[in-house]
C-alpha cells in the first residue's frame, strides 16, 4: 500500500493505531461492510481458562451482533 499501488479494506481499529502519513483512509458511505468471525478447536485438546473465557466472550458478542443484524433487516 505504501508504494501507491492498490486498495485495501481494513477495520477502523487499524486506522486508529496507524501513525504514518503515507496512507490515506476513507470510510464507506451507506451500509458498512460486515465480516464473520469463526472459532475452531480440537475438542480432545486441553483448553485453558483464557481460551474458555475468549470463547464465551465471542459467543456473547455473536449473540448481540446477530440480534442487532436481525433488527436492521426487519
C-alpha positions, -999 to 999 in steps of 0.1 A, spaced: 0 0 0 28 24 7 40 21 -29 8 38 -41 -4 5 -57 -38 -8 -48 -66 -5 -23 -71 -24 9 -101 -27 32 -91 -26 69 -111 -22 101 -114 12 118 -91 -1 146 -62 -3 122 -67 33 112 -67 44 148 -33 28 155 -16 39 123 6 69 128 21 70 93 12 99 70 19 77 40 -16 61 39 -49 77 33 -81 63 49 -116 67 36 -148 54 52 -176 37 33 -208 57 29 -242 40 35 -243 5 50 -210 -6 63 -194 -40 53 -196 -68 78 -174 -99 84 -179 -132 101 -155 -144 128 -153 -181 134 -135 -202 161 -124 -238 158 -107 -260 182 -99 -297 188 -122 -310 215 -96 -335 226 -70 -309 235 -68 -290 268 -85 -256 268 -70 -231 293 -92 -208 313 -81 -179 290 -93 -198 259 -126 -207 275 -131 -170 285 -123 -159 250 -148 -184 236 -175 -172 260 -169 -135 250 -171 -144 213 -204 -162 219 -218 -132 238 -207 -107 212 -220 -130 184 -254 -131 200 -255 -93 204 -245 -88 168 -269 -114 153 -298 -98 172 -288 -63 160 -284 -75 124 -319 -92 125 -334 -59 138 -318 -39 109 -331 -64 83 -367 -63 96 
